[in-house]
Amino acid sequence: MPASGDPLARMRSAMVDRDIAARGITEPLVLDAMRSVQRENFVDVLDRGSAYADHPLSIGSGQTISQPYIVAFMTQALSLSGSERVLEIGTGSGYQAAVLAEIAAEVFTVERIPDLADRARVALDHSGYANIRFAVRDGSLGWPEH
């Protein structure tokens, strides 16, 4: 339950209830991950007030952070149990990687745009994720060594 003095935590909890659970996402691990990840850390400072609106936001370089429902939908579709090693192609802001890292044992994320990769790494490190590995490369080639 969010602290009464933390408006972003209240917004995050309301977003999960209204835009994710109410639309059919039922996997407890996914719902818990969506309640845990602070999306405001993965958007532009000017967009923090919109961090919990259910729509994409610009993250620069012509890219967007996906709407929260789509992140939850894709994550639920993976049927993760917690022991997996996940490869994410297209780190973007790092938000999806953070959600995955809340559930999976390891996340390997590949981003082709160096500026986005650098910003995502800072946001994920700041958020305390130690089970995410990064590569800046063409994601269509995967990450064969892992």
Disulfide bonds with the S-S distance in Angstrom:
none
